[in-house]
Amino acid sequence: VSLKAVIGQPLAVELAERWLVRRTVHPFLFYGPDGVGKKTLALELAKTLNCLSPAKPEDACDACAACRKIKGGLHPDVRVVDFALQAAEREEALEKQQTLRIETVLNERRRLLQSPLEGRWKVSVIDEAHRLTPDAANVLLKILEEPPERTAIFLLTPFRDRLFATLVSRCQPVRFRRLSDEEMRQVLRRFEHQEDSPLGSGPSLMRVIELALGSPGRALHMSREDQLQGVLEAEALWQSLAGQPPSQVLGKADGRGKTRPTRADVEARIRCLLLPAARALRAGELEASRSVQWIEDALLKLRHNVQPGLVFEQLLLKLAASQKVVQ
Ligand SMILES: [Zn+2]
């Protein structure tokens, strides 16, 4: 039941199944786009390692107390080390977490050096491993060099090449890929029948699949966080930019008018523009890679305290001008 929950990653699942037969202590590096199943697979493996009534040794029942605890993030031997955990440990706001710090990794090290509390295996999932500070990475490296008995460690990241090479060399790398539209539908269908399903059906579901670029996680996020509206607006904005004179374009930057947009508003609107730009890129439009670059530059500028409104205007002008050339 359990590993089959990971759709669209046959290579990763096959590797995981082979590993389950041997169960050597060897850290894994799961890398690939956000929201395509890296954390899901790590946690499904954690279930298999700790399931109380497995139907066969390489599969979890998904129903016993251990499986349910892992699913709910409540198992004492299975931990996801991420910004949320760090914020809780430091009693700080989540938004304040920009890096994974040495204290967080030291805490995890202490935990891993103890015997399991109630399971058979300790599992550590280090999310966004590219955000480790250099000294945090050093501590982690020490753990990876001599992992404690019956400990499974998973490093997750979308950016394998931003990770310290020493860390990468200690792990077995496993690549995760974007899902096809059909695989996306398969994953999302599971959520459709839930009572509080965030997903619509019919055209809006199709739209979400199209815009999520092969990431079910992103599709769910878009629907849950009410981002779909923002995405649809960005889409309309993108379409309307082609060949507009500057005065018209600047009108669009004001958006819904009324109040002055905050930095967060502007950032969200610019981020949404990445979706149509990325799709244009995928469709092989020549100007699209430049557009994506401009959008990313704009996001960077926002972080460096440049006037948000101004950054947005300049971006729209550039995009409009480049689309004019295309048409
Ligand atoms: Zn179980």
Residues whose N, C-alpha, C, O or C-beta is under 5 A from the ligand:
A	BS01	ZN	C51 L52 S53 A60 C61 D62 A63 C64 C67
